[in-house]
């Protein structure tokens, strides 16, 4: 069956394509009688407008881009669900790009998106990113951008985050109140504000409770899990006095479990462990892992809503639109007294 389009409707009505188009858009340039004739035939022929062509004419794609470090992470999986829900309700599509926490790949993706493939961008930056020139280029290309979770403080735009400082403080204080005196802090990168805020919360909680911070108890992990296991093993062998571990990212908490099992260090009897994690299986680990859990779905949804409002109204995204959501501490047996 030949598809019904503006051209075929115009031919059957003996009108110009422009007139038919204006009638379907309820333009004041077309009489009411003509509009009724066009609408009646369009309904009879089951005409469906071409949304893609319409978007091209209006210089919009009805698509937003999402750039994230990884998808094999429950936090980002939940955030994407929130983004897609907000986009679906607004009639937008979502394109997802993975940097795999690699700076060069992030630069390549951003350069690709500067060509106008998306109307706006949601982004969580790679942990290895230190030069943000490629992101400043997005602003210069008038592509609105909203950061979520891992943000770039140098770019003047909205950011959707959680209370990382307060959560780092709370996690450390939880270990202190559970009886820990020598608490190690494990993090992947301090290039990112989330790592900096969580570490500062850890340091301030120690000092507030009369514990002098010890640089030898701060371990910088890497992206490779096997290397993290080796680093944590070396730390625990070097510092047998460690009785608490605060892991600022999920993978480091899991690596800690592996090392403790290998070394015969019992959790929570010998070492208590708490970590940032949205892992549903945290409660199923042996022992169940105490976690700081972020509202990942809400973070994604709020970031998308801020971006979509800017796109629809053709306005800039402003720092004043930033949102800070609260994480929650779930105490389980890994930190039991």
C-alpha positions in Angstrom: 0.0 0.0 0.0 1.4 3.4 -1.0 2.0 5.5 2.2 -0.2 8.5 2.7 1.8 11.7 2.9 1.3 15.5 2.4 2.0 15.1 -1.3 -0.7 12.5 -1.9 -3.2 14.4 0.2 -2.5 17.6 -1.7 -2.9 15.8 -5.1 -6.2 14.3 -4.1 -7.5 17.7 -2.8 -6.1 19.6 -5.7 -4.2 21.9 -3.3 -0.6 22.8 -2.8 1.4 20.9 -0.3 2.0 24.1 1.7 -1.7 24.7 2.0 -2.3 21.2 3.3 0.5 21.5 5.7 -0.8 24.8 7.1 -4.3 23.4 7.4 -3.1 20.4 9.4 -1.1 22.8 11.7 -4.3 24.9 12.2 -2.6 28.0 10.6 -4.6 31.3 10.5 -3.5 31.6 6.9 -6.0 28.9 5.9 -9.8 29.2 6.0 -11.9 27.1 8.3 -13.6 25.4 5.4 -10.3 24.3 3.9 -9.1 23.0 7.2 -12.2 20.9 7.6 -11.7 19.4 4.1 -8.1 18.6 4.7 -8.7 17.1 8.1 -11.5 15.0 6.9 -9.5 13.4 4.1 -6.4 13.0 6.4 -8.6 11.1 8.8 -10.2 9.0 6.1 -6.8 8.1 4.6 -5.3 7.4 8.1 -2.6 10.0 7.6 0.2 10.1 10.2 2.6 13.1 10.3 6.3 12.5 9.9 7.6 13.6 13.3 11.2 13.3 12.1 10.7 15.6 9.1 8.8 18.1 11.3 11.7 18.1 13.7 14.2 18.8 11.0 12.1 21.7 9.7 12.2 23.2 13.2 15.9 22.4 13.6 15.3 20.0 16.5 15.9 16.3 16.8 13.6 15.4 19.7 16.6 13.5 21.0 18.8 14.0 24.1 22.2 12.4 24.6 23.4 10.7 27.8 27.1 10.3 28.4 28.1 8.0 31.3 31.2 6.2 32.4 29.7 2.7 32.4 26.4 0.8 32.2 27.5 -2.2 34.3 26.8 -0.2 37.4 23.5 -0.3 39.2 23.6 3.5 39.9 23.8 4.4 36.3 21.3 1.8 35.3 18.7 3.3 37.7 19.7 6.9 36.6 19.0 5.9 32.9 15.6 4.6 33.9 14.8 8.0 35.4 16.1 9.8 32.4 14.2 7.7 29.9 10.9 8.1 31.9 11.2 11.9 31.8 12.2 11.9 28.1 9.3 9.6 27.2 6.8 11.8 28.9 8.1 14.8 27.0 8.1 12.9 23.6 11.9 12.7 23.4 14.3 9.9 22.5 17.5 9.1 24.4 20.9 8.2 22.9 23.3 6.6 25.4 27.1 6.8 25.0 29.7 5.0 27.2 33.1 6.5 27.9 34.3 3.5 29.9 35.9 6.1 32.2 38.3 7.0 29.4 39.1 10.7 28.8 40.0 10.3 25.1 36.8 8.4 24.4 34.8 11.1 26.2 36.4 13.8 24.1 35.6 11.9 20.9 31.9 11.4 21.9 31.5 15.1 22.8 33.1 16.2 19.4 30.6 13.9 17.7 27.7 15.3 19.5 28.7 18.9 18.7 27.5 18.2 15.2 23.9 18.8 16.3 22.8 15.1 16.6 21.1 15.9 19.9 19.1 18.8 21.3 20.8 18.6 24.7 23.2 16.5 26.8 23.1 14.9 30.2 26.6 13.9 31.4 28.5 12.2 34.2 32.2 12.7 33.5 34.9 10.1 33.4 37.1 9.7 36.5 40.3 10.4 34.4 39.0 13.7 33.0 41.1 16.7 34.1 41.0 18.9 31.0 37.5 20.2 30.3 38.1 22.2 27.1 35.9 19.7 25.1 33.0 20.5 27.4 33.4 24.2 27.1 33.1 23.6 23.3 29.6 22.3 23.9 28.6 25.6 25.5 30.1 27.5 22.6 28.0 25.4 20.2 24.9 26.3 22.2 24.2 22.7 23.2 22.6 22.8 26.6 24.2 20.4 29.1 23.3 19.2 32.6 25.7 17.2 34.7 24.6 14.5 37.1 26.5 12.7 39.9 30.1 13.2 38.5 30.0 16.9 37.6 32.4 19.5 36.1 32.6 22.5 38.4 34.2 24.6 35.7 31.2 24.6 33.4 28.5 27.2 34.2 25.4 25.0 34.1 23.0 23.0 36.3 24.2 20.0 38.2 22.2 17.2 39.9 24.1 15.6 42.7 23.7 14.1 46.2 24.9 15.3 49.5 28.3 13.6 49.1 30.1 15.5 51.9 27.4 14.8 54.5 27.2 11.2 53.3 31.0 10.7 53.7 30.8 12.2 57.2 27.9 10.0 58.1 29.5 6.8 56.8 32.7 7.5 58.8 30.8 8.5 61.9 28.8 5.3 61.6 32.0 3.2 61.7 33.4 5.3 64.7 30.2 4.7 66.6 30.4 1.0 65.8 33.8 1.0 67.7 36.3 1.5 64.9 39.5 3.4 65.7 41.6 2.9 62.6 39.4 3.6 59.5 40.7 3.3 56.0 39.2 5.3 53.1 39.2 3.8 49.7 38.5 5.9 46.6 39.0 5.7 42.8 39.8 9.3 41.9 40.0 12.6 43.6 39.8 14.5 40.3 36.0 14.5 40.7 34.1 16.6 43.1 32.2 13.5 44.5 35.5 11.9 45.5 36.7 15.2 47.0 33.5 15.8 49.0 33.3 12.2 50.3 37.0 12.3 51.4 36.5 15.6 53.1 33.5 14.2 55.0 35.6 11.3 56.1 38.5 13.5 57.3 36.1 15.9 59.1 34.3 13.1 60.9 37.6 11.7 62.1 38.7 15.0 63.6 35.3 15.8 65.1 35.6 12.5 67.0 39.2 13.1 68.1 40.9 10.8 65.6 43.9 12.3 63.8 43.7 11.7 60.0 46.4 9.3 58.8 47.4 9.6 55.1 48.6 6.0 55.2 44.9 4.9 55.6 43.8 6.6 52.3 44.0 4.3 49.3 43.5 5.3 45.7 42.1 2.5 43.7 42.1 2.0 40.0 39.6 0.9 37.3 40.8 -2.7 37.3 39.3 -5.0 39.9 42.3 -7.4 40.2 44.6 -4.5 40.8 42.2 -3.1 43.5 42.3 -6.5 45.2 46.1 -6.4 45.2 46.2 -2.8 46.5 43.7 -3.6 49.4 45.6 -6.8 50.2 48.9 -4.8 50.5 47.1 -2.2 52.7 45.7 -4.7 55.1 48.9 -6.6 55.4 50.9 -3.3 56.0 48.3 -2.0 58.4 46.9 -4.9 60.5 45.4 -2.3 62.9 42.7 -1.3 60.4 39.3 -2.2 61.9 37.1 -0.2 59.6 36.8 0.5 55.9 34.8 3.2 54.1 34.7 2.5 50.4 33.6 5.5 48.4 32.6 3.4 45.4 30.9 0.0 45.1 33.7 -1.9 43.4 36.1 -1.2 46.2 33.7 -2.5 48.8 33.3 -5.7 46.8 37.1 -6.0 46.4 37.4 -5.6 50.2 35.2 -8.6 50.7 37.4 -10.7 48.5 40.6 -9.6 50.3 39.1 -10.1 53.8 38.0 -13.7 52.8 41.5 -14.4 51.4 43.3 -13.1 54.5 40.9 -14.6 57.0 39.8 -11.2 58.3 36.2 -11.6 59.5 33.5 -9.0 58.7 32.4 -7.4 61.0 34.3 -9.0 63.9 37.8 -8.0 62.6 36.9 -5.3 60.1 33.7 -3.4 59.6 32.9 -2.2 56.0 30.6 0.4 54.6 30.4 1.6 51.0 28.5 3.8 48.6 26.4 1.4 46.6 23.1 1.1 44.8 23.7 -2.7 44.4 20.4 -4.6 45.1 22.5 -7.6 46.1 24.2 -5.6 49.0 21.7 -7.1 51.4 22.5 -10.6 50.1 26.2 -10.5 50.6 27.8 -12.5 53.4 27.6 -10.5 55.6 25.1 -8.0 54.2 26.9 -4.8 53.3 26.0 -1.5 55.0 25.6 1.1 52.3 25.2 4.8 51.5 22.5 4.5 48.8 21.9 7.4 46.3 18.5 8.2 44.9 19.8 7.3 41.4 16.4 7.1 39.6 15.5 10.6 41.0 18.9 12.0 40.0 18.4 10.9 36.4 14.8 12.1 36.2 15.5 15.5 37.7 18.5 16.1 35.4 16.4 15.2 32.4 13.6 17.4 33.4 15.9 20.4 33.9 17.5 19.8 30.5 14.1 19.2 28.6 12.7 22.5 30.0 15.6 24.4 28.7 15.4 22.6 25.3 11.7 23.2 24.9 11.9 26.9 25.9 15.2 27.4 24.0 16.8 28.9 27.1 20.2 28.4 28.7 20.6 26.0 31.6 21.5 28.0 34.6 23.6 27.0 37.7 20.7 28.2 39.9 18.6 25.2 38.6 21.0 22.8 40.3 19.5 20.2 42.6 21.1 18.3 45.6 19.2 15.2 46.7 19.8 13.2 49.9 21.4 9.8 50.1 20.4 7.3 52.8 22.5 5.1 55.1 21.4 1.5 55.4 23.1 -0.2 58.3 23.5 -3.9 57.9 25.6 -6.7 59.5 28.9 -5.6 57.9 29.1 -2.8 60.5 27.4 -4.5 63.4 28.9 -4.1 66.9 
